[in-house]
Each structure stands twice: as structure tokens, then as C-alpha cells.
Amino acid sequence: MKSKSETFCLKLVIAYDGGAYFGWQRQPNGMSVQQRIEEVLEKLCGQHVNVYGASRTDTGVHALGMVAHIEWSKISLAIPELHRALNALLPEDLRVLAIARAAQSFHARFDAVSKLYRYRILNSPIGDPFRRGASWFIPQKLNVTAMREAAAFFVGKHNFSSVAVNPGYERTTMVRHIHRCAVIKKSDEVHVEIEGDGFLYKMVRTIVGTLVEVGYKRRTSESVRELLKSRDRRLAGQTAPAHGLFLVRVRYR
Amino acid sequence: MKSKSETFCLKLVIAYDGGAYFGWQRQPNGMSVQQRIEEVLEKLCGQHVNVYGASRTDTGVHALGMVAHIEWSKISLAIPELHRALNALLPEDLRVLAIARAAQSFHARFDAVSKLYRYRILNSPIGDPFRRGASWFIPQKLNVTAMREAAAFFVGKHNFSSVAVNPGYERTTMVRHIHRCAVIKKSDEVHVEIEGDGFLYKMVRTIVGTLVEVGYKRRTSESVRELLKSRDRRLAGQTAPAHGLFLVRVRYR
């Protein structure tokens, strides 16, 4: 009798500095985070292992708590050993923070119920050499109160066509449920934290770009209500640069 | 009658990520911080301007508050304008935090009465993609209490031959006065803060490398007393890597 090859599902929590990566998802133009992890897993177990991420972060976007899952069959490496070996072989800008067994049916993307993103703006007259890769430097003083008022309009279940790019692969609905959109002053930084059940392509960065225009007093807080109704991307602000954005956390049931 | 060219002395406070620089001081092997600033000043005023720094930080060492002075004669640029123009032309890893007029006799190096250095150790089991260029990652748990006991032996007026490299250009005395040597636990980091009237070549990093051996329990706190007496560099710990070291502040009378 042949022994059945046993596989089990592992949940990984991953942090990365996105600066050197062409985003999470494997693609032909350059190195992605997914590809880097898959290459190291292949070295460790001698065959290709698919890594399924909860979210496709764009080129340059960072993660503090990306979640992914793999089907793992190599039992010669215990989980803590796999964890140490992975971090030993991965580059320093990419760390596996935790690995744990998950239910056999667990899927990092389809089971996610919400994601929290944080966008960091460095709002001081002079930049900071040590935060330049991890924040959007805006020297002009932002009106945080106005930004906060505007942010409230994004909360709820809306069609977000006006603050997203439809790259073709999005599902037909442009409706998402945003649970929280907070503008937080933190010493010389302004953070925008957005939590929701899902996000359209470039949605968080377009929301931030629009809130910054409110912070500049270039548009009113009220105008955001009209913007959402319009479903017209041309009326929104610029897409905020990728290097200020962090995927903070993914929630599951 | 020829008009006398009026010059005045400006004091600059400078922050930089040392990662891309061959230290502060101009030298033939690569770009230094001093050279970068002098090049931009030359663009702004049409002639070479010497920048005198308080300290020669080594390749890869960072600064939060380097102090320098220049002799400035171009009166068409007011000081706030010079400040803005400098930061506009300097790269993002190098910022002039402040410029102010100083006494005509002010000398950034010779008038300094003390310098404060901070060494950051990231002491957590897994590294951090966002602190990898600004801390020494040590996964093994350090004994901070033992390090603190050892640090106390460095305080005072001592011959520091055993924790420094004599590169030939040092003044003959190896005696320095250390006012403070503190080991501080700050969430998942251990900081070593050293303030003194002057430092020998690689002295701070050798002190840190030695304290880390104490933190590993590879040597006793007491052994540091013997080390100082020995004046033998071979008995000290390794030179801690440059990317954890920050020149924090320079004090003047």
C-alpha cells in the first residue's frame, strides 16, 4: 500500500519593505514578494510551492502584516524550523513574522473579512532622511480637521468608482464596504487609516490623494460627498505615492 | 575705494542617512556628506565654500544633529532662502535642519564641548524590514542589566586605547572624558548612548561591540575594567557595524 502524501495548510504573516519589489503578485516585469517567497520555499522543499496572498499590494507598497497561505507537505522540517530557515534565506527587506497551522480549508484571500491599510504622511517643513522611503513628504501644513470631516464620507457601503482605477480584472461590482476611515495626527505625521471588506485598484491611494487636497484647502470636505456620487475618477485627487502605504492587518472570521 | 567683501559665519545643523556616503569627510574613494554639501553651496554661490563639520563620522554612520559651519559672503540670498535652496538641491537622504548666524569666531569642530552618540540595537527574534538600515539586528536576547553595569566603567577620564583604532592621524593623547554611557531598553531595541568631550577612531562602535559581548554573557561586566587598564585593543569586542550609529547632538559653550 502506498503511503498517502499528507499536506497541511500553513498561514504566514509577512512584513516587507516594498521599495525593491514590483508588488506582491508574481509578474513578468520584475521581482515580486510572492515570487521571492516561492523561490525560497522551492529551495527548502525541492518543489514548487504556491503562496496565496490576502491582497495584491502594488509596486512599492509596504506590508506590516500581509497574510498568505501555503499547502505544505514536507514534514522533515517542523514549523519553527521552517520559519527560521525561511527568514535565514529571505532578504532582510522581507520577513516572515509568524507561521502557524490553519484549517485545511483556509484561504488567505477568500476568507479575509477586512483589511486595514495605513497611509503615512510626513507633514513637516523639512523632510527626514530616515522616513523618506516609508512616508509621503508634504511640507505644506495640512488641515487635519478638514481632512477628518472629508474622510467620514468614505465610510459605509458605496460605489467607489470615482476613487479607483478599473484595470479590467476587477469584478464587475465597484461597491465596497469601508468600516473606518480615520485621519490621525501623530507628532509630525498625519496617518490615514482605512479598514474595509475590500479595496479596488489604487483606491486607498486615491482616497489619500483626495484627502490631501482637502488638507491643502484646494477642495472642501463637502466636495467628497459629490465626488462619490459622480462615479467619475477625473474629479478625484492624485494617486498618492506608493511608498507611504502599508498593509497593516488582515482580519478573518 | 574697493568695497570690502563682507563674510559672516553660519552654523548648520544637518541630518543624514549615512548608508550611501563614505562618511562625513571629503575623500577620494567616494562621495562624502561634506563634498555633497560643498557642491551644492558652490552651485548656489558660484565659488567653492568650505564646510567644516564638528565630527568625522565614518562610512555608513548616520547623523541626526551634525553641526557644521561655513563662511558665507553671498548676501543676495537671505538665510531662510539659502536654507530652502540647499534642501531643494540636496538629495533626500541629507537634510539641513537649521541654519543660523554664529559668532564670527565660531568653529564647529574646535568649539564643540561634547558630542552625544546613540547606537541602536534591534534585539528581537525576527528583524524588521523598516529598521534594517538604522540598527544592528541581534536576535539573541541581550542581558541589559549586565551591559549597564559594564557601561558604567567607561564613564570618566580614561585612556581609551583598548577600545579604539589609532589610524595615525589622532593626536598623541588617547585620553578622553566620557560624561555618560547609558544602556537603555526601548521596546524591542537596546540603545547605547555615549556622551563625551571627544571620541577616538571607532571608539563608540568598539565600546558597543564590547558591551554586546557582555550582553551575550560572553564576558563579565567586571572584565571591562581590566580591558580599559590593558590598553590592548585585541582584548575588546568586535567593532559594531556602522549602520546602527547616530551622531545625535553636538554641544557648545
Contacts between the chains, C-beta under 8 A, distances in Angstrom:
chain1	res1	chain2	res2	distance
A	15	B	128	7.2
A	15	B	129	5.6
A	15	B	130	8.0
A	16	B	129	5.4
A	17	B	129	4.0
A	17	B	130	5.9
A	17	B	132	7.7
A	62	B	129	7.7
A	62	B	130	7.5
A	87	B	126	6.1
A	87	B	127	7.5
A	92	B	127	5.9
A	92	B	129	6.8
A	92	B	132	4.6
A	92	B	137	7.8
A	93	B	129	4.6
A	93	B	132	6.7
A	94	B	129	6.4
A	95	B	126	5.4
A	95	B	127	5.6
A	95	B	128	7.0
A	95	B	129	5.8
A	96	B	126	7.6
A	97	B	126	6.0
A	126	B	87	6.1
A	126	B	95	5.4
A	126	B	96	7.5
A	126	B	97	6.0
A	127	B	87	7.5
A	127	B	92	5.8
A	127	B	95	5.6
A	128	B	15	7.2
A	128	B	95	7.0
A	129	B	15	5.6
A	129	B	16	5.4
A	129	B	17	3.9
A	129	B	62	7.7
A	129	B	92	6.8
A	129	B	93	4.6
A	129	B	94	6.4
A	129	B	95	5.9
A	130	B	15	8.0
A	130	B	17	5.9
A	130	B	62	7.5
A	130	B	134	5.9
A	132	B	17	7.7
A	132	B	92	4.6
A	132	B	93	6.7
A	134	B	130	5.8
A	137	B	92	7.7
